[in-house]
Amino acid sequence: MPRILRFLLAAAFAAAIPVPNSVVSQERPIVVKAATVLDGNGQILHNTIIVVENGKIARIGGDTPAGAIVYDLTGLTVTPGWIDTHAHIFWHFDNGRLAGKDEPPVHAMLHAADNAILTLNAGFTTIQSPGSPEDKDLREAIARGIIPGPRMLTSLEPLDEKSGPPEKLRELVRERKQQGADFIKLFASKSIREGGTQTMTDDQLQAACGEAKSLGLRTIVHAHSAESAKAATLAGCTTIEHGAYVTDDVFALMAQRGTYYDPNIGLVLQNYLANKEKYLGIGNYNEQGFAFMEKGIAIVLDTFKKALTHKDLKIVYGTDAVAGAHGRNFEEFIVRVRDGGQDPMAAIMSATSISATSLGLKDKIGAIAPGMDADIIAMDGDPLYDVTAARRVLFVMKGGKVYENLEPGAKGHSPQ
């Protein structure tokens, strides 16, 4: 299917979807009035205004510019737009089952557009989607304003132990760069359903991560075992994904080397189990795998608590959202704070400024400060005291454009 046809079909689909608030352009200054602002860097601002001009935050405080469009969010808690560093935006169900490769490409794109809108309206203004060639078309359509959605970064097709020896991996990394990948995704271990043992060799990891770094690309590595996480860290890879069995010594090494950790403890396994009948029998989604995932919820929670004891470890916010989870990316925050014991301000910083830094975008997104892109959301309640407030996002602005603006007390995003 030609790319342009996919774009047009996605655009037609998006035009038929009622977005809660018409997109407001940035011809006039926009003012957000707020009583409580969590700025993404750990500070709380009170009773102030945020002035937005040309898609960016022009200033905080002062007088309201003449002729400004004013959004009064004083009854809500304002934060930067949240970031999900691991969301598979193309994964979806079709006719009650996980969609496969035999699905018409047009259908897949339409479902992905729907997932993008759900994710944006949930308050996630940036996502990183690892492992789908089709991501590029969706990324470009959103960037051009053809359809609503979060800012997207993609790895395109991932690499694993079967991709070839070290020299071949270097070649493939260069190829991904040429194809337009924002980063490189590597599978260095088996899934948690299969025990998570290391699959890529140390030499393969060193080749892939080394080549990526020389090209200015980040690398995120699926690594459940302590051995695979250690090998990826020593290879200079950017981020360890999942890490269900990472040990204290490896966490200490990651902290020392500045390697980011993306635990994914609050949504992905829970979503698989809630939608078991839609996955069962596909690939390694078997009864044994689901039984392991039930045990895995406690395993990854314990590992997360262990990670929190390493104060210098940089923990980013990723959910590994797959089919059935899009638009519920906030559940990761709730579990991290409520069950994992993470300080709520630290969890918000993880979802904003820390994740932005991990993506190489700290000067663009992840904080409410002058000069930053105007990615601003507001929720009904204060997530520092009520974690479920993250489910009730009522206002979403991305790049100075308002995509959602509901009245306080409106339904918002209720728990499933």
Salt bridges, closest charged atoms under 4 A:
ASP94 OD1 - HIS111 NE2 3.66
GLU103 OE1 - HIS92 NE2 2.78
ASP137 OD1 - ARG3 NE 2.93
ASP137 OD2 - ARG6 NH1 3.49
GLU140 OE1 - ARG3 NH1 3.43
GLU140 OE2 - ARG139 NH2 3.86
GLU167 OE1 - ARG170 NH1 3.15
GLU171 OE2 - LYS168 NZ 3.46
GLU175 OE2 - ARG176 NH1 3.35
ASP182 OD2 - ARG139 NH1 2.87
GLU211 OE2 - ARG174 NH1 3.37
GLU241 OE1 - HIS86 ND1 2.67
ASP248 OD1 - HIS310 NE2 2.75
GLU287 OE1 - LYS276 NZ 2.92
ASP320 OD1 - HIS86 NE2 3.05
ASP320 OD1 - HIS88 NE2 3.07
GLU331 OE2 - ARG391 NE 2.81
GLU332 OE2 - ARG336 NE 2.87
ASP339 OD1 - ARG338 NE 2.93
ASP373 OD1 - LYS56 NZ 2.62
ASP373 OD2 - ARG151 NH2 3.36
ASP373 OD2 - LYS364 NZ 3.10
ASP375 OD2 - ARG151 NH1 2.77
ASP386 OD2 - ARG392 NH2 2.96
GLU404 OE2 - HIS413 NE2 3.42
